[in-house]
Amino acid sequence: MRLYGALEAGGTKMVAAVFDENGEVVDREVFPTRTPGETMPELTVYFKRFPLAALGVASFGPVNLNRKSPTYGCITATPKLAWRNYPILSDFRDALGVPAGFDTDVNAAAIAETALGAGRGLENVLYVTVGTGVGGGLVINGKPVHGLIHSEIGHIRVQVSPDDPMPGGNCPYHGPCLEGMAAGPAIEKRWGVPARELPPEHPAWALESDYLAQLCATAMFTFSPERIILGGGVMQQEFLFPLIREKTLKLLNGYLCHPAVNNGLADYIVAPGLGTASGITGAYLLAREAVKE
């Protein structure tokens, strides 16, 4: 039976797993994200324990996804300075000697959710993770979108609420962009405690649903996805979903006519079907695709 390695490379932790050809997890281990010199040898030793047919890497970014570029597969301008311009893909290929697929962590999650999760049966899906940062993966006509670089939907500008006690935002690049207003660190900086400690009635969630509704409406007007999937640690607060749907409808103001809109977006703005496993499952699918290529 073929085995496939999968890596969800995050800024805080590296989730490594091995899947069988039926998509079942054979083994899984988590490593802290330290420097490449510390973390990469640990990951290589882990994957060498298994006779892998291929490896899929779903990485934090920004990354270079241009296959024609000599630096394809590199992590680029990340704020994690030790990983800046690091050739993560080529180092794994050299160390393991197997085909390796590569994409962003959110693109991988979007691929997995479209194939096996909440977007199954659809070809145009937006997956957004709201956690330490805000990132988006867009699948159009069944394929992840790779453009100039890759989607940085977390850095779109949002209209700042007059009720926001932190109108300047928390993004070092763009101040009050979506990530600067809605990511976990922004919530904690604004209110002094982590998002998970705030009760449902806290005013934090009115602001959060406002900013995420702006994202959803903007996506519907621009990409017109068939479904929007909101994941990540912040979206573990399930009471956010009806708030976001209600505010998105207000922003649409009756302009878009479609059954998915007419039913209150209940089946349109949804949680991930794969739960917290979207990213690692996407990495597995990248490995399978690497074998075909």
C-alpha positions in Angstrom: 0.0 0.0 0.0 1.3 3.4 -0.9 2.0 5.9 1.8 2.0 9.7 1.4 3.7 12.3 3.7 1.8 15.5 4.5 3.1 18.6 6.2 1.1 21.6 7.4 3.9 24.0 8.1 2.7 26.8 10.4 4.4 29.7 12.0 4.0 28.2 15.4 3.9 24.5 14.8 4.6 21.9 12.1 1.9 19.2 11.8 3.5 16.1 10.1 1.4 13.1 9.1 1.4 10.0 7.0 -1.7 8.9 5.1 -2.4 5.6 3.3 -3.8 5.5 -0.2 -7.3 5.5 1.2 -6.8 8.8 2.9 -6.6 7.4 6.4 -4.0 8.8 8.8 -1.4 6.2 9.6 0.7 8.4 11.9 0.8 12.1 13.0 3.2 14.2 15.0 3.6 17.8 15.9 6.8 19.8 16.0 7.4 23.3 17.2 8.4 25.8 14.5 11.9 26.9 15.4 14.7 27.8 13.0 15.1 25.7 9.8 18.4 24.3 11.1 16.5 22.9 14.1 13.1 22.0 12.7 14.0 20.6 9.2 16.2 17.8 10.5 13.5 16.7 12.9 10.9 16.6 10.1 13.2 14.8 7.7 14.0 12.1 10.3 10.2 11.7 10.9 9.3 11.3 7.2 12.2 8.9 6.6 10.6 6.4 9.0 8.1 5.6 6.2 8.5 4.4 2.6 6.8 7.4 1.1 5.6 7.6 -2.5 5.4 11.5 -2.2 5.3 14.4 0.1 2.8 17.3 0.2 3.9 20.6 1.8 1.2 23.2 2.8 3.2 26.1 4.1 2.8 29.4 5.8 3.7 32.3 3.6 4.3 34.3 1.6 5.7 31.7 -0.7 6.8 31.5 -4.3 4.3 29.4 -6.3 5.8 30.1 -9.8 7.0 26.8 -11.1 9.1 28.6 -13.7 11.0 30.5 -11.1 14.4 29.3 -9.8 13.1 30.0 -6.3 9.9 28.1 -6.7 9.0 26.4 -3.4 10.7 29.0 -1.2 9.2 30.8 1.8 9.7 34.5 0.9 9.0 37.7 2.9 7.8 36.1 6.1 8.1 38.0 9.4 9.7 34.8 10.8 13.1 36.0 9.7 14.9 32.7 10.1 12.6 31.2 7.4 12.8 34.1 5.0 13.9 33.0 1.5 14.2 29.4 2.8 13.9 26.7 0.0 11.7 24.4 2.0 10.4 22.4 -1.0 13.8 21.7 -2.6 15.3 20.7 0.7 12.6 18.1 1.3 13.0 16.8 -2.2 16.7 16.4 -1.8 16.5 14.9 1.6 13.7 12.4 0.9 14.2 11.7 -2.8 10.5 11.6 -3.6 8.1 13.8 -5.6 6.8 16.7 -3.5 3.8 19.0 -4.0 3.7 22.5 -2.7 1.1 25.3 -2.0 0.1 27.7 0.8 -1.5 26.3 3.9 -4.8 28.0 3.1 -4.8 26.9 -0.6 -4.3 23.4 0.6 -7.2 23.7 3.0 -9.3 25.1 0.2 -8.4 22.1 -2.0 -9.3 19.7 0.7 -12.6 21.3 1.6 -13.5 21.4 -2.1 -12.7 17.8 -2.7 -13.8 16.2 0.6 -15.3 18.8 2.9 -17.9 21.6 3.0 -17.3 22.5 -0.7 -17.7 19.0 -2.0 -19.5 18.9 -5.4 -18.7 22.5 -6.1 -15.9 24.0 -8.3 -15.7 27.6 -7.0 -15.0 27.8 -3.3 -13.4 30.4 -0.9 -11.7 29.1 2.2 -10.7 31.6 4.8 -8.8 30.9 8.1 -9.2 33.4 10.9 -6.6 32.7 13.6 -3.2 34.1 14.3 -3.5 35.7 10.9 -6.2 35.9 8.3 -5.6 34.0 5.0 -7.6 32.9 2.1 -7.5 30.1 -0.5 -9.6 30.4 -3.6 -10.5 27.5 -5.8 -12.0 28.4 -9.2 -13.1 25.8 -11.8 -11.7 23.2 -9.4 -8.1 24.5 -9.2 -6.4 26.8 -6.7 -5.8 30.3 -8.0 -2.1 31.2 -8.4 -1.7 34.7 -9.7 1.0 37.2 -9.3 1.9 35.4 -6.1 -1.1 34.0 -4.2 -4.2 35.4 -2.5 -3.6 37.7 0.4 -7.2 38.3 1.2 -6.4 39.0 4.9 -4.8 42.3 3.9 -7.8 43.8 2.1 -8.9 47.1 3.6 -12.1 47.2 5.7 -14.3 50.0 6.8 -13.4 50.6 10.5 -16.4 50.6 12.8 -17.0 53.8 14.8 -17.4 51.6 17.9 -13.9 50.1 17.5 -11.5 51.1 20.4 -8.5 50.2 18.2 -9.2 52.0 14.9 -5.5 51.9 13.9 -5.5 48.1 13.6 -2.7 45.7 14.5 -1.1 44.9 11.1 2.5 46.2 10.9 2.1 46.6 7.1 -1.4 47.9 6.6 -2.8 48.9 10.0 -6.6 48.5 9.8 -6.7 45.8 7.1 -8.8 42.7 7.7 -6.0 40.8 9.5 -5.2 43.9 11.5 -8.8 44.2 12.7 -10.1 40.6 12.9 -7.2 38.2 13.6 -6.7 36.6 17.0 -3.8 38.9 18.0 -5.9 42.0 17.1 -8.8 40.8 19.3 -6.4 40.2 22.2 -4.6 43.5 21.8 -8.0 45.4 21.6 -9.5 43.7 24.7 -6.5 42.5 26.7 -7.5 38.8 26.7 -7.4 36.0 24.2 -10.5 35.6 22.0 -11.3 32.2 23.5 -11.8 33.9 26.9 -14.4 36.4 25.7 -18.1 35.4 26.4 -20.6 35.5 23.5 -22.2 38.7 24.7 -18.9 40.6 24.6 -18.8 43.6 22.2 -15.8 42.0 20.6 -18.0 39.7 18.6 -20.1 42.5 17.1 -16.9 44.0 15.7 -15.6 40.7 14.6 -18.8 39.7 12.7 -18.8 43.2 11.1 -15.3 42.8 9.6 -15.8 39.3 8.5 -19.2 40.2 6.9 -17.3 42.9 4.9 -15.0 40.1 3.7 -17.8 37.8 2.7 -19.7 40.6 0.8 -16.5 41.7 -1.0 -15.8 38.1 -2.0 -19.3 37.6 -3.3 -19.1 40.8 -5.4 -15.7 39.9 -6.8 -15.0 36.2 -7.0 -18.6 35.0 -6.7 -17.7 31.7 -5.0 -20.4 29.0 -4.7 -19.6 28.7 -1.0 -17.5 30.6 1.6 -15.9 28.4 4.3 -14.7 30.1 7.5 -12.2 28.2 9.6 -9.3 28.8 12.0 -9.2 29.3 15.8 -11.3 32.4 16.0 -14.1 30.7 14.1 -14.4 28.0 16.8 -16.8 30.5 18.3 -19.8 29.0 16.4 -22.2 31.7 17.4 -20.3 34.0 15.0 -21.8 32.3 12.0 -25.3 33.6 12.2 -24.0 37.1 13.1 -21.8 37.1 10.0 -24.6 35.8 7.7 -27.0 38.5 9.0 -24.5 41.3 8.5 -23.4 40.0 5.1 -27.1 40.1 3.9 -27.3 43.7 5.1 -24.3 44.6 3.1 -25.6 42.9 0.0 -28.8 44.9 0.4 -30.8 42.7 -1.9 -28.5 43.1 -4.9 -27.5 39.5 -5.5 -30.4 37.2 -6.5 -29.7 33.5 -6.0 -31.3 30.8 -3.9 -28.1 30.6 -1.8 -28.7 34.2 -0.8 -32.5 34.0 -0.4 -32.3 31.3 2.3 -30.3 33.6 4.6 -26.8 32.2 3.6 -27.3 29.3 6.1 -25.7 26.9 3.5 -23.4 29.4 2.0 -21.2 30.8 4.8 -20.3 27.7 6.6 -17.8 26.0 8.9 -15.2 23.6 7.5 -16.5 20.1 6.8 -13.1 18.6 7.8 -12.9 20.6 11.0 -9.3 21.3 12.0 -8.0 18.7 9.5 -8.4 20.8 6.4 -4.8 21.9 6.0 -3.2 18.5 6.7 -5.7 16.8 4.4 -4.9 19.3 1.7 -1.2 18.5 2.1 -2.0 14.8 1.5 -3.9 15.7 -1.6 -0.9 17.7 -2.8 1.3 14.6 -2.3 -1.1 12.5 -4.4 -1.1 15.1 -7.2 2.7 15.2 -7.1 2.8 11.5 -8.0 0.6 12.0 -11.0 2.8 14.9 -12.2 
